[in-house]
């Protein structure tokens, strides 16, 4: 039997850097403790980049005894509500990072 976690969110550095270029929510700003992410209608929160490193995530999945994990950009980011010119760089950044997962 294959063990799969079907609910993991991934905040790769590429996505955070894409969000850093934005002035309106959703956006991200680097801080000494990680990245502060602000989403539309949500309180700001901190993302620890070490918890979202693609290689570290793959190792964590294996060490948890899982065969696979389904990762996604968190829906509250609201990418689908942005115009394509704004959403495409973020989606491409996520897909590039996710494709590096084994």
Long-range contacts (C-beta under 8 A, 24 or more apart in sequence): 2-67, 2-68, 3-65, 3-66, 3-67, 3-68, 4-66, 4-67, 4-68, 4-69, 4-70, 5-61, 5-64, 5-66, 5-68, 5-69, 5-70, 6-69, 6-70, 7-70, 8-57, 8-69, 8-70, 8-71, 8-72, 9-71, 9-72, 9-73, 9-74, 10-52, 10-54, 10-57, 10-71, 10-72, 10-73, 10-94, 10-97, 10-98, 11-35, 11-37, 11-47, 11-49, 11-52, 11-73, 11-74, 12-52, 12-53, 12-54, 12-93, 12-94, 12-97, 12-98, 13-49, 13-52, 13-53, 13-97, 14-93, 14-94, 14-96, 14-97, 15-73, 15-90, 15-93, 15-94, 15-97, 16-47, 16-49, 17-93, 18-89, 18-90, 18-93, 19-90, 21-89, 22-86, 25-78, 26-77, 26-78, 26-79, 39-74, 39-76, 39-77, 39-78, 40-76, 40-78, 40-81, 41-76, 42-76, 54-97, 54-98, 54-100, 54-101, 55-100, 57-101, 58-101, 58-102, 71-98, 71-101
